Amino acid sequence: MNERELYTKAIKTYGVREQSAVAMEECAELIRAINKYQRKSNLDNRMNLREEIADVQIMIEQLKIMYDIRQDDIEKIKQLKNERLEMRLEKED
């Protein structure tokens, strides 16, 4: 089973509402992990941070499936936001 099939099965099994709630929970856990790592950057906190990033990435893939969001649409938006970031950084120089 590939990732998309796995995520689709999870969505069908648990439902959009539940998986959306899990996505929000995982984002909150990532926020806590970042905060903890910034307060104390040790190996345990780094490992936790990596795990929470992975969890959020998994849930982002499920969100894209659940809400019919295409990756190429995301890439276009990212490109625009990166261009704006680049312009802001150039002004900082």
Secondary structure per residue as TSV (DSSP state, phi and psi in degrees):
chain	resnum	aa	ss	phi	psi
A	1	M	-	360.0	126.8
A	2	N	-	-80.5	174.1
A	3	E	H	-59.3	-46.9
A	4	R	H	-59.9	-43.7
A	5	E	H	-62.7	-41.7
A	6	L	H	-61.7	-47.5
A	7	Y	H	-65.9	-40.1
A	8	T	H	-63.0	-40.3
A	9	K	H	-64.6	-41.2
A	10	A	H	-61.5	-42.4
A	11	I	H	-63.8	-44.3
A	12	K	H	-66.3	-35.7
A	13	T	H	-72.7	-47.2
A	14	Y	H	-99.3	-22.7
A	15	G	-	95.7	155.0
A	16	V	H	-63.4	-44.1
A	17	R	H	-61.3	-45.5
A	18	E	H	-66.7	-44.5
A	19	Q	H	-68.7	-31.2
A	20	S	H	-64.9	-40.9
A	21	A	H	-64.6	-40.4
A	22	V	H	-62.5	-40.4
A	23	A	H	-59.8	-44.1
A	24	M	H	-63.7	-42.0
A	25	E	H	-61.7	-42.6
A	26	E	H	-65.5	-37.5
A	27	C	H	-63.2	-41.1
A	28	A	H	-64.3	-39.9
A	29	E	H	-64.9	-36.5
A	30	L	H	-65.1	-41.7
A	31	I	H	-58.7	-45.9
A	32	R	H	-62.9	-39.9
A	33	A	H	-65.5	-40.7
A	34	I	H	-62.3	-47.0
A	35	N	H	-59.2	-45.4
A	36	K	H	-64.4	-42.4
A	37	Y	H	-64.9	-37.8
A	38	Q	H	-68.1	-31.3
A	39	R	H	-75.5	-35.4
A	40	K	-	-150.5	103.8
A	41	S	-	-90.7	77.4
A	42	N	-	-109.1	177.3
A	43	L	H	-63.2	-42.3
A	44	D	H	-60.7	-45.3
A	45	N	H	-68.1	-34.3
A	46	R	H	-66.3	-42.6
A	47	M	H	-62.8	-41.9
A	48	N	H	-63.5	-41.4
A	49	L	H	-60.2	-44.6
A	50	R	H	-62.4	-42.0
A	51	E	H	-63.2	-43.0
A	52	E	H	-68.6	-34.8
A	53	I	H	-62.1	-44.1
A	54	A	H	-61.3	-44.4
A	55	D	H	-59.4	-43.5
A	56	V	H	-66.8	-39.9
A	57	Q	H	-62.6	-39.9
A	58	I	H	-61.3	-44.9
A	59	M	H	-69.9	-32.0
A	60	I	H	-62.3	-40.9
A	61	E	H	-62.3	-39.9
A	62	Q	H	-67.9	-39.4
A	63	L	H	-59.8	-40.9
A	64	K	H	-63.1	-38.4
A	65	I	H	-69.0	-48.5
A	66	M	H	-61.3	-38.9
A	67	Y	T	-106.3	15.3
A	68	D	T	50.8	55.6
A	69	I	-	-108.7	120.8
A	70	R	-	-82.3	144.0
A	71	Q	H	-61.5	-37.4
A	72	D	H	-66.9	-30.1
A	73	D	H	-66.8	-41.1
A	74	I	H	-61.7	-44.1
A	75	E	H	-62.2	-38.1
A	76	K	H	-63.6	-43.9
A	77	I	H	-65.8	-42.6
A	78	K	H	-59.7	-41.1
A	79	Q	H	-60.7	-46.1
A	80	L	H	-62.0	-43.7
A	81	K	H	-67.2	-36.7
A	82	N	H	-66.5	-37.8
A	83	E	H	-63.7	-42.1
A	84	R	H	-63.5	-41.1
A	85	L	H	-61.8	-43.7
A	86	E	H	-60.8	-41.8
A	87	M	H	-63.8	-42.2
A	88	R	H	-63.6	-39.9
A	89	L	H	-67.4	-36.2
A	90	E	H	-64.2	-34.7
A	91	K	H	-68.4	-25.7
A	92	E	H	-74.3	-24.6
A	93	D	-	-70.6	360.0
